[in-house]
């Protein structure tokens, strides 16, 4: 893992879950002051400056982070376990979306559906490849195909984050269409 990747993971921890790790606060919309973020990360023993932070934001394939217009504030676009008010677009999903998970989670999912666990939402993607990359962090990958249009038609609300991740509160078992091992 490159230094930028390690920094990105650390920034994700701070902006999504634990800003207190470097003794900063997020505003109600999940934004952190860029100078405070850089200073806090630097004081924790990691080398970072504005240029490195800019590179991390621009090069992140998942588009996890965004700056405000003046680049004085930064936030994670989704994936929070802390309560923040990131603007999300309510939107009708496509017919199917996908969720990558580990094989070890399948028994629980087959009984309880997909739950948000310690996050604010269940994350879904519009393609199997992205779902695979999400799931591989947790072990042998299972890709679940979700009948999201049917869920939407039956009253479930879907949100779309700035970086294209679909969010929903829960996916009950009856909407899981199939399981694909990879």
N, C-alpha and C positions, 0 to 999 in steps of 0.2 A: 504494500500500500504506500503510495507516494505521500510526501509531507502534506501536499495540498489536500489529498484525500483524507488524511488523518485530521487535518484542520477542519475540513468540511463536516466530518462526523462529529467533531467537538462542537462546532457551531450549531449543528442540528440539535445536539443535546441541549445546548443553551437556549436556543430560540424556540424549541418545541416542548421541552420538558423541564429544564432546571436552570433558569437564569441565575439562581442564587449560587451556582457553582463558581461564578466569577463575580458575585456580589453586584449584579445589576438587576434592574426591574424592566419589565415589558409594559408598554401602555395597554389600554383596553383593546387595541386592535392588533396586538402582538408585536408591535414595533419596539426595537431597542435602538438607543442612540449609538450611532456608528463609532464615535470616539470612545464612548464608555465600553463598547464591545471590544474594540481593538485593545484598549488599555487593560481591560480585565483579562483577556486572553494572553496578552504579553506578560502581565504580572504572574500568570499561572505557569510561566516558563516556556511558552510556545512563541515562536517568531511569527509575527504577522504585522502587516501595515496596510494602508488603504489599497495599494496596488495589488497585494496578494488577495485581499478580500474581494476586490473587483474581479480578479481572475477566477476565483472560486465561484462567485455568483454567475459570471458569464459562461464558464465552462461546465457547470453542473448539468449533466444530461437530463436529469429529472426536473430541472428548473425549480428547485426546492425553495429558493430565496428570491426576494425582490426588495429593491430600494424604493423609497419614496422619490418624488420628482427631483428633489434637491440632493439626493444621496446622503442625507444626514441621518436617516433612519433606515433600518433593515428589519425584515421579518421573514419567518418561514411561511410558505404559502399554504401549507396544510400539514396534518400529522401531529397536531398538538395533543398533549395529555393534560395541559393546563388550560383553563378557561379563558379564551381570548375571542374577540369578535372580528375574525378575518372575513372580509366581504366575500361571499360565495353566491354564485348565480344559481337561482332555482331554475331547473331545466328538465325537460322530458328526456329521458335517456334513450339510447338506441335499443333495439330489440333485445340484444344480449350484451352483457359486460362480463369481465373475467376477474377472478380472485385467485392469487397464488398463495398457497399455504404449504405446510409441511405434512407429510404422510402421518406423522404422530398426532396431528390435530383432527384427523378425519372422523374418528369415533365420536368425539365431542361435537363436531359440526353436524354429523348425521343425526344426532339426537337433539341438538339445541339450535342449529342454524349457525350463521356466522355472526358473531357478536363483536362489538367494538373494543372489547377488553379494556385496556387502560388508555385508549384514545377517545377522541370526541366522536368519531365516525368510523364505519367500516369503509375501507378504501377499495375501489374497483377500477379496473383499467379497460380501455376499449380494444385491447389486443392481447393475445396470449403471450407474446414475447415479454411484454412489460410485466405481466402477472408472473411469468416464470422467474424473472430476475428478482421480483419482490419475494417470492416463495423460497428461492434457493438460499436465502440467509438463514433459514430455519431447519434445513435438512432436506431429505428427499422430497422433491416438489410434486405437488398435486395441483392441477389447475382446475378450478371450478367454473363452470359456465352458468351464468345467472340469467334467468328470464326477467330482465329489468323492465321491459316495456309492460309486461303483465303486472309486475309489482306496482309500477306507476299507475296503470289503469285501475288498480285495486286500492289506490289511496296512499301509497308510500311516496314520500317527498325525496327527490334527488337534488343534490347540489353539485356544481362543477367548479373546481378550484381554478385559479389563474393558470396553473401548470397542467391542466387537463386531467386531473384525478377526479373521478366520480366518487361522491360521498353519500352515504345513507346510514340511518341509525342502526339497522339490523337487516339481515337477510334470513328470513325463515326457511326451514328446510324444503318446503314445497316449491320454492323458486329456484332451487339448485337443479339444473337440468342434467348435468353429467359430471363425471370425474375423469380427468385425463392424467395418467401418470406420464412423467417425462424423465 
